[in-house]
Amino acid sequence: MILGLLGLFLKGYLYQKEIKENQKQTVCKYVLCKTFPKTTESFFTYKIDNNWYRNSYGHCPEDSEKKINKYFRIYYSSKDFSKIVVDFSKEVTDSTEIVNAGFSLNKLE
């Protein structure tokens, strides 16, 4: 049991360390909050190097339904684009920045 917890802690630490050491940032769109019996999971779309990604990151934020289809700052590892950290405190509202991140003007809400 203790080894399992230690393993989870180490995995989380190495995940964060890789992002910090190889950090890039872009804009992501929050698209879905999936609810399970005892937890939630948030999903995002983002574009890196002309490729679209859909990825999950942790629990859904407070007032999740109000944040769906909004844009946020995302930090990712340049070595593994699926390793992400989403900053819900940094909503992106600048349409130029959103379009430069690969999103279409006609899809902005």
C-alpha positions as CSV (number, residue, x, y, z in Angstrom):
1,M,0.0,0.0,0.0
2,I,2.7,2.5,1.0
3,L,4.8,1.5,-2.1
4,G,1.7,2.2,-4.3
5,L,1.2,5.7,-2.8
6,L,4.9,6.4,-3.1
7,G,4.7,5.3,-6.8
8,L,1.8,7.6,-7.5
9,F,3.6,10.5,-5.8
10,L,6.8,9.9,-7.8
11,K,4.8,9.6,-11.0
12,G,3.1,12.9,-10.4
13,Y,6.3,14.6,-9.4
14,L,8.1,13.4,-12.6
15,Y,5.1,14.5,-14.7
16,Q,5.3,18.0,-13.3
17,K,9.1,18.1,-13.5
18,E,9.1,17.2,-17.2
19,I,6.6,20.0,-17.9
20,K,8.6,22.5,-15.9
21,E,11.9,21.6,-17.6
22,N,10.4,21.5,-21.1
23,Q,7.6,24.0,-20.8
24,K,5.8,25.5,-23.7
25,Q,2.4,27.1,-23.6
26,T,-0.6,27.7,-25.9
27,V,-4.4,28.1,-25.6
28,C,-6.8,25.3,-25.1
29,K,-10.6,25.0,-25.3
30,Y,-12.4,23.4,-22.4
31,V,-14.9,21.1,-24.1
32,L,-16.3,18.6,-21.6
33,C,-16.7,17.7,-17.9
34,K,-17.2,13.9,-17.6
35,T,-18.9,12.9,-14.3
36,F,-18.2,9.5,-12.7
37,P,-19.7,8.2,-9.4
38,K,-17.0,9.6,-7.2
39,T,-15.0,12.0,-9.4
40,T,-15.0,14.2,-12.5
41,E,-12.6,14.5,-15.4
42,S,-12.1,17.6,-17.6
43,F,-11.3,17.4,-21.4
44,F,-9.6,20.0,-23.7
45,T,-8.7,20.5,-27.3
46,Y,-5.5,22.2,-28.4
47,K,-3.3,22.5,-31.4
48,I,0.5,22.0,-31.4
49,D,2.6,21.8,-34.6
50,N,-0.5,21.7,-36.8
51,N,-1.9,18.6,-35.0
52,W,-5.0,18.7,-32.9
53,Y,-5.1,17.0,-29.5
54,R,-7.9,16.1,-27.2
55,N,-6.7,15.3,-23.7
56,S,-8.0,15.1,-20.2
57,Y,-6.5,16.9,-17.2
58,G,-7.6,16.3,-13.6
59,H,-10.9,17.2,-12.0
60,C,-13.4,19.6,-13.4
61,P,-13.2,23.1,-12.0
62,E,-15.7,24.8,-9.8
63,D,-18.6,26.2,-11.9
64,S,-17.6,23.8,-14.7
65,E,-20.7,24.4,-16.7
66,K,-19.9,28.1,-17.0
67,K,-16.4,27.4,-18.3
68,I,-17.3,24.9,-21.1
69,N,-16.3,26.2,-24.5
70,K,-14.1,28.9,-23.0
71,Y,-10.4,29.2,-23.6
72,F,-7.6,28.8,-21.0
73,R,-3.8,28.9,-20.8
74,I,-2.2,25.4,-21.1
75,Y,1.3,24.5,-20.3
76,Y,2.7,21.3,-21.9
77,S,6.0,19.4,-22.2
78,S,7.8,20.0,-25.5
79,K,8.9,16.3,-25.3
80,D,5.4,14.9,-24.8
81,F,2.4,17.0,-25.9
82,S,0.0,14.9,-23.9
83,K,1.6,16.0,-20.6
84,I,-0.4,19.1,-19.8
85,V,-1.3,21.5,-17.0
86,V,-4.3,23.7,-17.5
87,D,-4.5,27.0,-15.6
88,F,-8.2,27.7,-15.0
89,S,-7.3,31.1,-13.4
90,K,-6.0,32.3,-16.8
91,E,-9.0,32.5,-19.1
92,V,-8.0,33.7,-22.6
93,T,-10.4,36.2,-24.2
94,D,-8.1,37.8,-26.8
95,S,-9.5,36.6,-30.1
96,T,-6.2,37.2,-31.9
97,E,-4.4,34.9,-29.4
98,I,-7.2,32.3,-29.7
99,V,-7.0,32.3,-33.5
100,N,-3.2,32.2,-33.4
101,A,-3.5,29.1,-31.3
102,G,-5.3,27.4,-34.2
103,F,-9.0,27.9,-33.4
104,S,-11.4,29.2,-36.1
105,L,-13.0,32.7,-35.8
106,N,-16.5,31.2,-36.6
107,K,-16.2,28.8,-33.7
108,L,-15.5,31.5,-31.1
109,E,-18.3,32.0,-28.7
